[in-house]
């Protein structure tokens, strides 16, 4: 007697495809559960259960983004960038996973088939790579060396979970004693050379302080303080910027294994992710340096940025 395949399917891959199809019909196309059931020969109760399964298993992810487009648009104009996207619903920082999911969505809005993509290194951007869909028509370049999240664990590979046309990892730590020598190695040089053709870059913005930079505690304390005394307020892929967006001359630069500021700046579009009000001066500096086109941030950072850009510039003292 012939057997029939179960419906809904039990095979994990086929079931995931079905869940994604139902989610598309219900959440995107606006079809009712009854209409969906008739289309695929299921009851509306089965459809409801499968849609719930799609949510429970992460196939459907519902994001809450503050719908205050006027404030976002005003801030983007004040910063001189294309767009600001605020994540969260109140005066507290968005959790890193929520920021990562929205950053992945915004990043994909900029991507076209054939684009060369670059992703820098941070804890948030590691999560972003896990949220990205398959990119069969794109090369992806790692823009900065690796950083351990925990001193007792090896750093994960940034592009390990990404499916793309080709991946170009950077086989090095972000901070080493002599970065210039290491960057001459063929494997690292080839990856960094690819960054000259960037179409879309994804970066994270840190503030130059022990609490808001993943680099500060990886350089000698006297070097970190020297950079701060030289005016460093922002850190992007290990590169330091002053408040007006100028590069900082300090020993830190000779320790960084990463694509250059100019390579990032020359991308067609750069998406930046940042959170926490304390990073407002750093984000402002990155915008002044021409390193942001689209900013994804949380509500506290947006408010702090709005207050910062609304502040009048100090009037220079007149000569006596």
C-alpha positions as CSV (number, residue, x, y, z in Angstrom):
1,X,0.0,0.0,0.0
2,X,1.6,3.4,-1.0
3,X,2.5,5.7,1.8
4,X,1.9,9.5,1.8
5,X,4.2,12.1,3.1
6,X,3.0,13.7,6.4
7,X,1.4,17.1,6.2
8,X,2.6,19.3,7.7
9,X,6.0,17.7,7.0
10,X,8.1,16.3,9.8
11,X,11.4,16.8,7.9
12,X,13.1,19.8,9.6
13,X,14.2,21.5,6.4
14,X,10.8,21.1,4.7
15,X,9.0,22.2,7.8
16,X,11.1,25.3,8.2
17,X,10.3,26.2,4.5
18,X,6.6,25.7,5.2
19,X,6.8,27.9,8.4
20,X,8.6,30.6,6.4
21,X,5.9,30.4,3.7
22,X,3.1,30.7,6.2
23,X,4.8,33.6,7.9
24,X,5.2,35.5,4.6
25,X,1.6,35.0,3.7
26,X,0.3,36.0,7.1
27,X,2.6,38.8,8.3
28,X,3.8,40.3,5.0
29,X,1.0,39.6,2.5
30,X,-1.8,40.0,5.0
31,X,-3.7,36.8,4.1
32,X,-6.1,35.5,6.7
33,X,-5.5,32.2,8.4
34,X,-8.7,30.8,6.7
35,X,-7.4,31.9,3.3
36,X,-4.0,30.4,4.0
37,X,-5.6,27.1,5.1
38,X,-7.6,26.8,2.0
39,X,-4.5,27.5,-0.1
40,X,-2.4,24.7,1.4
41,X,-5.2,22.4,2.6
42,X,-4.9,22.9,6.3
43,X,-7.5,24.1,8.9
44,X,-7.2,27.6,10.3
45,X,-6.3,26.1,13.7
46,X,-3.4,24.2,12.1
47,X,-2.3,27.4,10.4
48,X,-2.5,29.3,13.7
49,X,-0.4,26.6,15.4
50,X,2.2,26.7,12.7
51,X,2.4,30.5,12.7
52,X,3.0,30.3,16.4
53,X,5.7,27.7,15.9
54,X,7.3,30.1,13.4
55,X,7.5,32.7,16.1
56,X,8.6,30.3,18.8
57,X,11.5,29.0,16.7
58,X,12.8,32.4,15.6
59,X,11.7,32.2,11.9
60,X,9.5,35.2,12.7
61,X,11.1,37.9,14.7
62,X,9.1,40.9,15.8
63,X,11.1,44.1,16.4
64,X,9.9,47.1,18.2
65,X,11.3,50.3,16.6
66,X,10.4,53.7,17.8
67,X,8.1,55.1,15.1
68,X,9.3,58.7,15.6
69,X,10.5,59.3,12.1
70,X,10.5,63.0,12.5
71,X,13.1,63.0,15.3
72,X,15.2,60.4,13.5
73,X,15.0,62.5,10.3
74,X,16.0,65.7,12.2
75,X,18.9,64.0,13.9
76,X,20.1,62.6,10.6
77,X,20.0,66.0,9.0
78,X,21.9,67.6,11.9
79,X,24.6,64.9,11.8
80,X,24.9,65.2,8.0
81,X,24.0,61.6,7.4
82,X,21.4,59.8,5.3
83,X,19.3,58.1,8.0
84,X,18.9,57.3,11.7
85,X,17.0,54.2,12.9
86,X,16.2,54.1,16.6
87,X,15.6,50.8,18.3
88,X,13.7,50.4,21.6
89,X,10.7,51.6,23.4
90,X,11.9,53.7,26.4
91,X,14.7,55.5,28.0
92,X,16.9,52.4,28.5
93,X,19.5,50.9,26.2
94,X,18.2,48.3,23.7
95,X,19.7,44.9,24.4
96,X,22.5,43.8,22.2
97,X,20.4,41.1,20.4
98,X,17.6,43.6,19.5
99,X,20.1,46.1,18.2
100,X,21.8,43.4,16.2
101,X,18.6,42.2,14.6
102,X,17.6,45.7,13.5
103,X,21.1,46.4,12.3
104,X,21.0,43.3,10.1
105,X,17.7,44.4,8.6
106,X,18.9,47.9,7.9
107,X,22.2,46.6,6.5
108,X,20.3,44.3,4.1
109,X,18.3,47.3,2.9
110,X,21.5,48.7,1.4
111,X,22.8,45.5,-0.2
112,X,22.5,44.7,-3.9
113,X,23.5,41.6,-5.8
114,X,27.2,41.8,-6.7
115,X,28.1,44.2,-3.9
116,X,31.3,43.7,-2.0
117,X,30.4,43.8,1.7
118,X,32.6,44.6,4.7
119,X,31.9,43.8,8.3
120,X,34.0,45.0,11.2
121,X,34.4,43.3,14.6
122,X,32.5,43.9,17.8
123,X,30.3,41.9,20.1
124,X,27.2,43.4,18.5
125,X,28.4,42.8,14.9
126,X,29.2,39.1,15.8
127,X,25.4,38.8,16.5
128,X,24.5,40.7,13.3
129,X,26.3,38.2,11.1
130,X,24.1,35.4,12.6
131,X,21.0,37.4,11.6
132,X,22.0,37.9,8.0
133,X,20.3,35.8,5.3
134,X,22.2,33.9,2.7
135,X,24.3,36.2,0.4
136,X,25.0,34.0,-2.6
137,X,25.8,37.0,-4.8
138,X,28.1,38.9,-2.5
139,X,31.7,38.8,-1.3
140,X,32.0,39.5,2.4
141,X,35.2,40.9,3.9
142,X,36.2,41.0,7.5
143,X,37.3,44.6,8.2
144,X,39.0,44.2,11.5
145,X,41.0,41.5,13.4
146,X,39.4,39.4,16.1
147,X,38.8,40.1,19.7
148,X,38.1,37.6,22.4
149,X,34.9,38.2,24.4
150,X,36.3,36.3,27.3
151,X,40.0,35.9,28.1
152,X,39.5,32.2,28.7
153,X,38.0,31.5,25.3
154,X,39.3,31.8,21.8
155,X,37.7,34.4,19.6
156,X,34.9,33.0,17.3
157,X,35.3,33.4,13.6
158,X,33.3,36.4,12.5
159,X,32.1,35.0,9.1
160,X,31.9,31.3,10.2
161,X,28.1,31.2,10.1
162,X,27.6,33.3,7.0
163,X,26.7,31.8,3.6
164,X,28.0,34.0,0.8
165,X,29.6,33.9,-2.6
166,X,33.0,34.2,-1.0
167,X,34.2,35.1,2.5
168,X,37.5,36.9,3.2
169,X,38.4,36.5,6.9
170,X,41.1,38.4,8.6
171,X,43.4,35.8,10.3
172,X,44.7,38.1,13.1
173,X,43.9,39.7,16.4
174,X,42.7,43.3,16.2
175,X,45.5,44.5,18.5
176,X,49.1,43.3,18.2
177,X,52.4,44.7,19.2
178,X,53.6,45.3,15.6
179,X,50.5,45.5,13.3
180,X,52.5,46.8,10.3
181,X,54.6,43.7,10.1
182,X,51.7,41.4,10.5
183,X,49.7,43.2,7.8
184,X,52.4,42.4,5.2
185,X,51.6,38.6,5.5
186,X,50.0,37.4,2.2
187,X,46.8,36.2,3.8
188,X,46.1,39.4,5.7
189,X,47.3,41.7,2.9
190,X,44.9,40.0,0.3
191,X,41.9,40.5,2.6
192,X,42.7,44.1,3.3
193,X,43.3,44.8,-0.4
194,X,39.8,43.6,-1.1
195,X,38.5,46.4,1.2
196,X,39.5,48.9,-1.5
197,X,36.4,47.7,-3.4
198,X,33.9,48.0,-0.6
199,X,30.3,48.8,-1.6
200,X,28.6,48.5,1.8
201,X,30.5,48.6,5.1
202,X,29.1,47.7,8.6
203,X,30.9,49.1,11.6
204,X,30.4,49.5,15.3
205,X,31.3,52.7,17.2
206,X,33.0,52.7,20.5
207,X,33.9,55.6,22.8
208,X,37.5,55.9,23.9
209,X,37.0,54.9,27.5
210,X,37.5,51.7,29.5
211,X,33.8,51.1,29.7
212,X,32.7,51.9,26.1
213,X,35.6,50.5,24.0
214,X,36.6,46.9,23.5
215,X,40.1,48.1,22.6
216,X,41.0,50.3,25.5
217,X,41.8,47.5,27.9
218,X,43.9,45.6,25.3
219,X,46.6,48.3,25.0
220,X,49.0,49.4,27.8
221,X,47.3,51.8,30.2
222,X,49.8,54.5,29.5
223,X,49.1,54.2,25.8
224,X,45.4,54.4,26.3
225,X,45.8,57.5,28.4
226,X,48.2,59.1,26.0
227,X,45.6,58.6,23.2
228,X,42.9,60.2,25.4
229,X,45.2,63.1,26.1
230,X,45.8,63.5,22.4
231,X,42.0,64.1,22.0
232,X,40.7,60.6,21.2
233,X,36.9,60.3,21.8
234,X,35.9,57.6,19.2
235,X,37.2,54.1,18.3
236,X,36.1,52.4,15.0
237,X,37.8,49.1,14.1
238,X,40.6,50.2,16.5
239,X,41.2,53.5,14.7
240,X,40.9,56.6,17.0
241,X,39.2,59.9,16.2
242,X,39.1,63.3,17.8
243,X,35.8,65.1,18.4
244,X,36.0,66.8,15.0
245,X,36.6,63.5,13.2
246,X,40.4,63.8,12.7
247,X,42.6,60.8,13.2
248,X,44.5,60.6,16.4
249,X,48.3,60.3,16.3
250,X,49.2,57.7,19.0
251,X,50.9,54.3,19.4
252,X,47.5,52.6,19.2
253,X,47.4,53.1,15.4
254,X,50.6,51.0,15.0
255,X,48.9,48.1,16.9
256,X,45.7,47.9,14.8
257,X,45.1,45.1,12.2
258,X,42.1,46.4,10.3
259,X,41.0,48.1,7.1
260,X,41.9,51.8,7.1
261,X,39.5,54.7,7.8
262,X,39.8,55.7,4.2
263,X,38.8,52.3,2.9
264,X,35.6,52.4,5.1
265,X,34.9,56.0,4.1
266,X,35.1,55.1,0.4
267,X,32.3,52.5,0.6
268,X,29.1,53.5,-1.2
269,X,27.2,53.2,2.1
270,X,28.4,52.6,5.7
271,X,26.0,51.4,8.3
272,X,27.0,52.0,11.9
273,X,25.6,50.4,15.0
274,X,26.0,52.0,18.5
275,X,24.1,52.2,21.8
276,X,24.4,53.9,25.2
277,X,24.2,57.7,25.7
278,X,27.9,57.8,26.6
279,X,28.8,57.1,23.0
280,X,27.2,60.3,21.7
281,X,30.5,62.2,21.3
282,X,32.0,59.2,19.5
283,X,29.1,58.9,17.1
284,X,29.2,62.6,16.4
285,X,33.0,62.3,15.7
286,X,32.4,59.4,13.3
287,X,29.7,61.4,11.5
288,X,32.1,64.3,11.1
289,X,34.7,62.0,9.8
290,X,32.4,60.9,7.0
291,X,32.2,57.3,8.4
292,X,28.4,57.0,8.8
293,X,25.6,57.0,6.2
294,X,23.0,55.1,8.2
295,X,23.0,54.9,12.0
296,X,21.2,52.3,14.1
297,X,21.1,53.3,17.7
298,X,19.0,53.1,20.9
299,X,16.8,55.8,22.4
300,X,19.3,57.0,25.1
301,X,21.9,57.5,22.4
302,X,19.5,59.3,20.1
303,X,18.5,61.7,22.9
304,X,22.2,62.3,23.8
305,X,23.1,62.9,20.2
306,X,20.2,65.3,19.7
307,X,21.3,67.3,22.8
308,X,24.9,67.3,21.5
309,X,24.2,68.5,18.0
310,X,21.7,71.2,19.3
311,X,24.4,72.6,21.5
312,X,25.9,75.8,20.1
313,X,29.5,75.8,19.1
314,X,31.7,77.7,21.5
315,X,32.6,81.2,20.3
316,X,36.4,81.7,19.9
317,X,37.9,84.2,22.3
318,X,38.8,87.5,20.6
319,X,42.4,88.6,20.7
320,X,43.1,91.3,23.3
